Each structure stands twice: as C-alpha cells, then as structure tokens.
C-alpha cells in the first residue's frame, strides 16, 4: 500500500523566509554544497508524518542561499543497507558529479529501538536532482571493533588529492570520538583511526554527532554536536549541544590536537550544524532551527522543523563569530525605522509585523542604565519573549513565558553593543556584537508580536528596522 505524504492543515506558524519542507518532519541539514550554479541543501525528512520516523533526504536548491526551491526527495530508505533510514551525511563534487555520503540505519528485528547497526553509503547525480545509490553499498560496512553501534554522520572533504571522511562515533567506554577515513575514489575507504575523543561524559559527552571539520583563518575547526554534556548554571542547558573545538589536524599522525569545547549558540532551538565553502571563499553554516526536547506545537498542523538562516563563520580573537550572510539583505523590502531613540519607559519599536529585522546599536559608556529589555508580546494572549541585557555583567538573558528555563549569552568586554534580530512568524535569530554570540529560538504566538524596548534609565539607541520578504513558501519543482 502506497503511503501519501502528510499535508499541511494550518499555516499559522509557518516561517516566511526560512527553509522548511512542504510538510512533514525535518531535522539535521545534510549535504550542504554548491553544484552547477546552485547551492544545495538536504535535510533529514519524514514526508509521511510531522513526527520523526524513517529518515529520507529532503532537498532544496538556491541561487543566493536565501530563496530556495524544493526539489524531489533525494534519498529514500528501504534498501538492504538503509532499510530503516537514510541518516545524516554530506556532499562533495567530483568529476562533474555530485556525490552524497550518508549513514544507513538498520534495526534488528527484536523491537528494541536501541538495537541497530549503522553503515556508510554513497549516492550520486549528474544533474543535481535525481540520485542513484551506488550498487556496491555500503562503502564503509562496519565500525571499528572498539566502537559501539553509534557510527554515523559522515563529513567528506578533499585535501592534497585525497578524500577524507570524519565520522561521529562512540568508543566502548561510552565516550564520544571522531574517526577518520581516507579514499582516492570515494568508494574504497581506509580507516586511519580515531583522531579526537571526549575527555569525559560530563565535559564533552558520550557521543559526538554531526561532525564538520574545516580550515578557517589558519586554524582547523571541528564543529560537532556532543550528547550528554552536564548542564552548568548558564551553559550547556539544552538536551544536547552544538559547538566547536579549535586545533590542528595532523593528517600523518593522524590526530586532531585541539582545545576546549565552546557552544555555538545559546538559544533553545539550534542543533546539528553543517558548513560549506562558497565559491567566493566564505565558510557558511546552517543548523536545525529546533531541538529534540522542544514542544513543536506546529506538529498538529502537519509539519515540524526548519533550518536557520545561513551564517558566515569568521574566526578571530580566538573566537568563532557567526553573522547572517550578506545575501540576507536581499530580504529587506521596506525600511520601517531609521533613527536615534531615547528610551526609558516602554517604547514601541514595531507592531503587527511577522517578518522584520531589528538593528540596535548603543555606547555603553554613555549611560548609567543597569539594564534594558527587548520584549516580544502577543497583543491578545500576552504570551511573551524577553531579551534582557545586564550592563554590569555584560550578560543577555532570554526568557519565554511558556518555559521556565532561561538561556544566557555572556559577552566579552566591549564599549559598543550591537543587537541584530531576525523575526519570522515563530522564530527568532539573534546576533549579538557582530555574531560574537547568537541565540536561536522558536516561539509560538497567535498574533503578530508587539515589539518594545524598555530601560531603567535614559538610554540612546541607534535603531534600524526593516520589513522582510514573506516568500511564497518554497516553490516546488517536480522534474
């Protein structure tokens, strides 16, 4: 019996300029790349339900990283190597062909959801739309003998004429680690060994998912999503984290010599980031704009999940900065405000707009204020999101009226303060001090928000607000 894809029943929470599937569930971005004039992004996708299930690879392409066209589903599970899911992976271009490397997930027939095996597989396409699975899959059949069953999320790249794959995994001591493989043709792979591992579950996690290893400004950087890091007072507060290690990859040893783990985003809703190198040399990241423990009320409407805005990564001052790519400015349709505001009592910034960009700048040396608050409020239900800044601590705190757990973004000392906020129906992406810290958040209002600014003392802000484009929801191609 053929299943029919799930259909949307309500668009109340649908985003206006973020990438979503037409309906159904999505999570991790996969296969982020550039091929034959288009940026391509794939994503973990369940087209038959708004809940997680057997993973497919959804697919979209774009000329500008902002306006996406939904393409036919690229990978469908069900073969002997991926009978229960085509899990996360990556893409690379070789000989004018786009190759996808992905994890096949397979359950043993005992009904235990924690009893499975995983392998690595290859698919390819000449046109970037229709994909064929390699007839000799799997290309990496089994994990090393000192590994557990957790063996997934291959990230592929080329270096000095050879191809490499980094795999997220877990050793027999139940600690996360990174495995390295090498190939000359993407089909035959040599295991080189583990190149990095978790120091302890509490510090660095019991499993490393979705690894992404790249070179940026003289450093090798590993972005990964560890599971199991112990929560601290203001850090590591989500169920799982996404963050990065900075170091040096020695291909000969092989070993990734690295420093401490740093979280990439401080919001409730960010995970499983993947990067690509653009044709003009930028390292750009996209993440899942949700989190496993989030409530996702949009599921009753036939969908769940979205991807973040693309973010350019900049490594400077021993820190990884994230900024919305320059192409994001193409979303601007109308300038709603451009002025200096003197704020003390509650001041309305914008009202009844579901897609806006807010830019605030101030000089913290020119005020005696102790704090200010940007507040988003549903004008009828009074549900709200508050972004509060404490000048003494140089600390942002985000609170939501529907959740008891706050999130925190600690900034470095800086006289200038810059806040850039992208509002999109049911999401916020907040960039603080040129991307020194970011807060990614879903929120669910019944009505477009009232957005206001309040301070305990007179405070001068430079303020620019733009109305942003609401797209016609991912024009679909059925070629």
C-alpha positions as CSV (number, residue, x, y, z in Angstrom):
1,X,0.0,0.0,0.0
2,X,1.4,3.3,-1.0
3,X,1.7,6.0,1.7
4,X,0.5,9.5,0.9
5,X,2.7,12.4,2.2
6,X,1.2,14.3,5.1
7,X,-0.5,17.6,4.2
8,X,-0.5,21.0,5.9
9,X,-3.7,21.7,7.8
10,X,-2.8,25.2,9.1
11,X,-0.1,27.7,8.2
12,X,-0.3,29.8,11.4
13,X,3.3,29.1,12.5
14,X,4.9,28.7,9.0
15,X,8.0,30.8,8.6
16,X,8.2,33.4,5.9
17,X,11.9,33.3,4.8
18,X,13.4,30.2,6.4
19,X,13.7,26.9,4.6
20,X,11.1,24.3,5.6
21,X,9.8,21.2,3.9
22,X,6.4,21.5,2.2
23,X,5.0,19.4,5.1
24,X,6.2,16.7,7.4
25,X,9.1,16.5,9.8
26,X,12.7,17.8,9.2
27,X,15.8,17.9,11.4
28,X,19.5,17.9,10.5
29,X,20.8,19.8,7.5
30,X,22.8,17.5,5.2
31,X,24.9,17.7,2.1
32,X,25.3,21.5,2.1
33,X,27.3,22.2,-1.1
34,X,27.5,24.2,-4.4
35,X,27.0,22.4,-7.7
36,X,26.4,23.6,-11.3
37,X,25.3,27.1,-10.4
38,X,23.2,26.3,-7.3
39,X,23.6,26.0,-3.6
40,X,22.1,22.7,-2.5
41,X,20.9,21.7,1.0
42,X,19.4,18.4,2.0
43,X,17.8,17.6,5.3
44,X,16.6,14.8,7.4
45,X,13.0,14.4,6.4
46,X,9.9,12.3,7.2
47,X,7.3,13.1,4.5
48,X,4.6,10.9,6.0
49,X,4.3,12.4,9.4
50,X,5.0,15.5,11.5
51,X,7.0,13.3,13.9
52,X,10.4,11.8,13.5
53,X,10.3,8.5,11.6
54,X,12.3,6.6,8.8
55,X,14.6,9.3,7.6
56,X,14.6,10.4,3.9
57,X,16.8,13.2,2.5
58,X,14.6,16.2,1.6
59,X,16.3,18.6,-0.9
60,X,16.3,22.2,-2.0
61,X,18.4,24.5,-4.1
62,X,19.1,28.2,-4.3
63,X,20.9,30.7,-6.4
64,X,21.5,33.0,-3.4
65,X,21.3,31.0,-0.2
66,X,18.0,32.8,0.7
67,X,15.4,31.9,-1.9
68,X,15.0,28.1,-2.0
69,X,13.3,25.8,-4.4
70,X,12.1,22.5,-3.1
71,X,13.3,19.5,-5.2
72,X,12.2,15.9,-5.3
73,X,13.2,13.8,-2.3
74,X,16.8,12.8,-2.9
75,X,17.2,9.6,-0.8
76,X,14.5,7.2,0.2
77,X,15.2,4.4,2.7
78,X,14.3,0.8,2.2
79,X,17.3,-0.9,0.6
80,X,19.2,-3.6,2.5
81,X,21.9,-1.1,3.5
82,X,19.5,1.6,4.7
83,X,16.2,-0.2,5.3
84,X,15.2,1.9,8.3
85,X,16.6,5.3,7.4
86,X,19.0,7.4,5.4
87,X,20.6,9.2,8.3
88,X,22.8,12.4,8.1
89,X,25.7,12.9,5.8
90,X,27.4,15.3,3.4
91,X,28.2,16.0,-0.2
92,X,31.2,16.6,-2.5
93,X,31.6,17.3,-6.2
94,X,34.0,15.0,-8.2
95,X,34.3,14.8,-12.0
96,X,31.3,16.9,-12.6
97,X,29.2,14.6,-10.4
98,X,27.5,15.4,-7.1
99,X,28.2,12.6,-4.5
100,X,26.3,12.1,-1.3
101,X,27.8,10.1,1.6
102,X,25.2,9.1,4.2
103,X,24.6,6.8,7.1
104,X,22.3,3.8,6.6
105,X,20.3,3.0,9.8
106,X,19.1,-0.6,10.3
107,X,17.2,-2.0,13.2
108,X,17.4,-5.6,14.4
109,X,14.1,-7.4,14.3
110,X,13.6,-7.5,18.1
111,X,11.5,-4.4,18.6
112,X,14.3,-2.6,20.6
113,X,14.7,0.9,19.2
114,X,18.2,1.0,20.8
115,X,19.3,-2.2,19.0
116,X,20.6,-1.2,15.5
117,X,23.5,-1.2,13.2
118,X,24.9,1.7,11.1
119,X,27.0,1.8,7.9
120,X,28.1,4.4,5.3
121,X,26.7,4.6,1.8
122,X,27.2,6.6,-1.4
123,X,24.7,8.1,-3.9
124,X,25.4,10.2,-7.0
125,X,23.8,12.6,-9.5
126,X,24.9,14.3,-12.7
127,X,22.0,16.8,-12.7
128,X,21.8,17.6,-9.0
129,X,18.2,16.5,-8.9
130,X,17.9,12.7,-9.5
131,X,20.2,10.5,-7.4
132,X,21.3,6.9,-7.8
133,X,22.5,4.8,-4.9
134,X,25.9,3.1,-5.5
135,X,25.4,-0.5,-6.4
136,X,28.2,-1.7,-4.1
137,X,27.0,0.0,-1.0
138,X,27.9,0.1,1.8
139,X,31.2,1.8,1.2
140,X,32.1,1.5,5.0
141,X,30.3,-1.5,6.2
142,X,31.1,-1.8,9.9
143,X,32.6,0.4,12.7
144,X,36.0,-0.3,14.3
145,X,36.0,-3.2,16.7
146,X,36.5,-0.9,19.7
147,X,33.4,1.1,18.8
148,X,29.7,0.8,19.8
149,X,26.9,0.7,17.3
150,X,26.9,4.6,17.2
151,X,28.7,5.2,13.9
152,X,27.2,8.0,11.8
153,X,27.0,11.4,10.1
154,X,30.0,11.3,7.6
155,X,31.5,14.6,6.6
156,X,33.6,14.4,3.4
157,X,36.3,16.8,2.1
158,X,39.3,16.8,-0.2
159,X,42.8,17.5,0.9
160,X,46.1,17.2,-1.1
161,X,44.5,15.0,-3.8
162,X,42.8,12.6,-1.3
163,X,39.3,12.3,0.1
164,X,38.7,12.2,3.8
165,X,35.6,11.4,5.9
166,X,35.2,12.2,9.6
167,X,32.6,10.1,11.4
168,X,30.8,10.8,14.7
169,X,31.1,7.8,17.0
170,X,31.4,6.3,20.4
171,X,34.0,4.0,21.9
172,X,33.4,1.0,24.1
173,X,34.0,3.2,27.2
174,X,30.8,5.1,26.1
175,X,32.7,8.3,25.2
176,X,32.3,10.4,22.1
177,X,35.0,10.4,19.5
178,X,35.9,11.3,15.9
179,X,37.0,8.7,13.3
180,X,39.0,9.4,10.2
181,X,38.9,7.6,6.9
182,X,40.8,8.1,3.6
183,X,40.0,7.4,-0.1
184,X,41.2,8.1,-3.6
185,X,37.9,7.5,-5.3
186,X,35.1,7.9,-2.7
187,X,34.3,4.2,-3.0
188,X,37.2,2.4,-1.3
189,X,38.0,3.7,2.2
190,X,40.9,3.1,4.5
191,X,40.4,3.5,8.3
192,X,43.1,5.8,9.7
193,X,41.9,5.7,13.3
194,X,40.3,7.9,16.0
195,X,41.6,11.5,15.8
196,X,39.9,13.1,18.8
197,X,37.8,11.8,21.7
198,X,35.8,13.1,24.7
199,X,37.7,13.7,27.9
200,X,34.6,12.7,30.0
201,X,30.9,12.4,29.6
202,X,30.3,15.5,31.8
203,X,32.8,17.7,30.0
204,X,32.5,16.6,26.3
205,X,29.7,14.0,26.0
206,X,29.1,10.3,25.4
207,X,28.5,10.6,21.7
208,X,29.6,13.1,19.0
209,X,27.1,13.6,16.3
210,X,27.2,15.6,13.0
211,X,31.0,16.4,12.8
212,X,32.2,19.0,10.4
213,X,36.0,19.6,10.1
214,X,37.3,22.6,8.2
215,X,40.2,25.1,7.9
216,X,39.5,28.7,8.7
217,X,41.9,31.6,9.2
218,X,44.9,29.4,10.0
219,X,43.1,27.0,12.3
220,X,41.4,23.7,11.9
221,X,37.9,23.8,13.4
222,X,35.7,20.9,14.4
223,X,32.0,21.7,14.7
224,X,30.1,18.8,16.3
225,X,27.1,18.0,18.4
226,X,28.0,16.2,21.6
227,X,25.4,14.4,23.6
228,X,25.5,14.1,27.4
229,X,27.5,17.2,28.5
230,X,26.5,18.1,32.0
231,X,24.5,21.4,32.3
232,X,26.1,24.3,34.0
233,X,24.4,27.4,35.5
234,X,24.4,29.3,32.2
235,X,25.9,26.9,29.7
236,X,25.1,23.5,28.1
237,X,21.4,23.9,29.1
238,X,19.8,22.1,26.1
239,X,19.3,18.3,25.9
240,X,22.3,18.2,23.5
241,X,24.8,20.8,22.4
242,X,26.3,22.0,19.2
243,X,29.7,23.7,19.4
244,X,33.3,23.7,18.2
245,X,36.9,22.8,19.0
246,X,39.8,24.8,17.6
247,X,43.1,23.0,16.9
248,X,45.3,21.4,14.2
249,X,44.7,18.3,12.2
250,X,47.8,16.3,11.7
251,X,47.0,14.1,8.7
252,X,50.1,11.9,9.2
253,X,49.7,11.0,12.8
254,X,46.6,11.2,12.4
255,X,45.4,13.3,15.3
256,X,43.3,16.4,15.9
257,X,45.2,18.4,18.5
258,X,42.5,20.7,20.0
259,X,41.5,22.9,22.8
260,X,38.3,23.1,24.8
261,X,34.7,22.8,23.6
262,X,32.7,26.0,23.0
263,X,29.0,26.2,22.5
264,X,28.0,27.8,19.1
265,X,24.5,29.1,20.0
266,X,22.8,30.0,23.3
267,X,19.2,29.5,22.4
268,X,16.7,26.7,23.0
269,X,16.5,25.7,19.3
270,X,19.8,25.1,17.5
271,X,21.4,21.8,16.7
272,X,23.3,19.7,14.1
273,X,25.0,22.5,12.2
274,X,26.8,21.8,8.9
275,X,29.1,24.1,6.8
276,X,30.2,24.6,3.3
277,X,32.8,26.7,1.4
278,X,31.1,29.0,-1.1
279,X,32.7,29.7,-4.5
280,X,33.9,33.1,-3.2
281,X,35.7,31.5,-0.2
282,X,33.3,32.0,2.7
283,X,32.7,29.3,5.3
284,X,28.9,29.3,5.7
285,X,26.9,27.3,8.3
286,X,23.3,26.2,8.5
287,X,21.7,24.5,11.5
288,X,18.4,22.9,12.6
289,X,16.1,25.5,13.9
290,X,14.6,23.3,16.6
291,X,15.8,21.0,19.4
292,X,14.8,17.5,20.4
293,X,13.1,18.5,23.6
294,X,11.2,21.4,22.2
295,X,7.4,21.1,22.2
296,X,6.8,21.8,18.4
297,X,3.1,22.7,18.5
298,X,3.2,23.0,14.7
299,X,3.1,19.2,14.6
300,X,-0.7,19.3,14.9
301,X,-0.7,21.4,11.7
302,X,1.2,18.7,9.7
303,X,4.8,19.9,9.9
304,X,7.8,20.3,12.2
305,X,11.2,21.9,11.9
306,X,13.1,24.4,9.8
307,X,16.6,25.4,9.0
308,X,18.4,28.6,10.2
309,X,19.5,31.4,8.1
310,X,22.9,30.8,6.5
311,X,25.6,32.2,8.7
312,X,29.1,33.2,7.6
313,X,31.8,32.0,10.0
314,X,34.7,34.2,11.0
315,X,37.5,33.1,13.3
316,X,39.2,36.0,15.0
317,X,40.4,36.9,18.5
318,X,40.4,33.2,19.4
319,X,36.7,33.0,18.8
320,X,34.3,31.8,16.2
321,X,31.8,34.5,15.1
322,X,28.6,33.9,13.2
323,X,27.0,36.6,11.0
324,X,24.0,36.3,8.7
325,X,25.4,36.0,5.1
326,X,25.4,39.3,3.1
327,X,22.7,37.9,0.8
328,X,20.3,38.1,3.8
329,X,19.9,41.8,2.9
330,X,18.0,40.9,-0.2
331,X,15.1,40.1,2.1
332,X,14.7,43.8,3.0
333,X,11.6,45.3,1.5
334,X,10.9,48.5,3.4
335,X,12.8,50.5,6.0
336,X,10.3,51.0,8.8
337,X,12.6,53.0,11.1
338,X,16.0,54.6,10.9
339,X,16.5,57.0,13.9
340,X,18.1,57.6,17.2
341,X,15.8,56.6,20.1
342,X,16.0,57.8,23.6
343,X,14.4,55.0,25.6
344,X,13.4,54.9,29.3
345,X,9.8,53.9,29.7
346,X,8.4,51.3,27.4
347,X,8.9,52.3,23.7
348,X,7.2,50.5,20.9
349,X,9.7,49.5,18.1
350,X,7.3,47.8,15.7
351,X,3.8,46.4,15.8
352,X,1.9,43.8,13.8
353,X,4.8,42.6,11.7
354,X,5.7,38.9,11.5
355,X,8.8,39.3,9.3
356,X,11.2,42.0,10.4
357,X,14.9,42.7,11.0
358,X,15.8,44.9,14.0
359,X,19.2,46.5,14.4
360,X,20.1,48.3,17.6
361,X,23.4,50.0,18.5
362,X,24.4,51.8,21.6
363,X,27.5,53.1,23.5
364,X,27.5,51.5,27.0
365,X,29.9,54.2,28.3
366,X,27.3,56.9,27.8
367,X,24.7,55.7,30.1
368,X,24.1,55.0,33.8
369,X,21.4,52.4,32.9
370,X,21.7,49.0,34.6
371,X,19.7,47.0,32.1
372,X,17.4,47.1,29.1
373,X,14.8,44.7,27.7
374,X,13.6,44.0,24.2
375,X,10.2,42.4,24.6
376,X,8.0,40.5,22.1
377,X,4.4,40.2,23.2
378,X,1.3,38.6,21.7
379,X,-1.2,41.6,21.9
380,X,-4.1,39.3,22.8
381,X,-2.8,36.4,24.8
382,X,0.1,38.4,26.3
383,X,2.5,35.5,25.8
384,X,6.0,37.0,25.6
385,X,9.6,36.6,24.9
386,X,12.1,38.9,26.8
387,X,15.7,39.6,25.9
388,X,17.3,41.4,28.8
389,X,20.8,42.9,29.0
390,X,22.6,43.5,32.2
391,X,25.3,46.1,31.8
392,X,27.4,45.2,34.8
393,X,27.6,41.5,33.9
394,X,27.6,42.1,30.1
395,X,25.1,39.3,30.0
396,X,22.0,38.7,27.9
397,X,19.2,36.6,29.3
398,X,16.4,35.3,27.2
399,X,13.1,34.3,28.9
400,X,9.9,32.9,27.4
401,X,6.6,33.0,29.2
402,X,5.8,29.4,28.1
403,X,9.1,28.0,29.5
404,X,10.6,28.1,32.9
405,X,14.2,27.7,31.8
406,X,16.1,30.9,30.7
407,X,19.0,31.0,28.3
408,X,22.2,33.1,28.7
409,X,24.7,34.8,26.4
410,X,27.8,36.2,28.0
411,X,29.7,38.8,26.0
412,X,33.3,39.9,26.1
413,X,34.0,43.5,27.4
414,X,33.1,46.0,24.8
415,X,32.1,49.6,24.9
416,X,29.9,49.2,21.8
417,X,26.8,47.0,21.8
418,X,25.1,45.7,18.7
419,X,21.9,43.6,18.6
420,X,20.5,42.2,15.3
421,X,17.3,40.3,15.5
422,X,15.5,38.4,12.7
423,X,11.8,37.8,13.5
424,X,10.0,35.3,11.3
425,X,6.4,34.3,12.4
426,X,7.6,31.7,15.0
427,X,11.3,32.1,15.1
428,X,13.9,34.5,16.4
429,X,17.6,34.5,15.3
430,X,19.6,37.0,17.5
431,X,23.1,38.1,16.6
432,X,25.0,39.9,19.4
433,X,28.1,42.1,18.8
434,X,28.7,41.1,15.2
435,X,28.0,37.4,15.9
436,X,30.2,37.0,19.0
437,X,27.2,35.2,20.4
438,X,23.9,34.0,18.9
439,X,20.5,33.0,20.3
440,X,18.2,30.9,18.2
441,X,14.7,30.4,19.3
442,X,11.2,29.2,18.4
443,X,8.2,30.9,19.9
444,X,4.5,30.5,19.3
445,X,2.1,33.4,19.3
446,X,-1.4,33.5,18.0
447,X,-0.9,37.0,16.6
448,X,2.0,39.1,15.1
449,X,4.1,40.4,18.0
450,X,4.2,43.9,19.6
451,X,8.0,44.6,19.9
452,X,9.1,47.1,22.5
453,X,12.2,48.4,24.3
454,X,12.4,49.4,27.9
455,X,15.3,50.6,30.1
456,X,15.6,51.6,33.8
457,X,17.5,54.8,32.8
458,X,17.5,57.0,29.8
459,X,19.3,55.2,27.0
460,X,20.2,56.3,23.5
461,X,19.9,53.7,20.7
462,X,20.5,53.9,17.0
463,X,17.7,51.9,15.5
464,X,17.0,50.5,12.1
465,X,14.1,48.2,11.4
466,X,13.2,46.6,8.1
467,X,10.2,44.8,6.9
468,X,11.4,41.5,5.3
469,X,10.0,39.5,2.5
470,X,7.5,36.8,3.1
471,X,8.3,34.2,0.5
472,X,5.7,32.1,-1.3
473,X,6.8,29.1,0.7
474,X,9.5,27.3,-1.3
475,X,8.3,26.9,-4.9
476,X,8.4,23.2,-5.6
477,X,10.0,21.6,-8.7
478,X,8.8,18.1,-9.8
479,X,11.3,17.3,-12.5
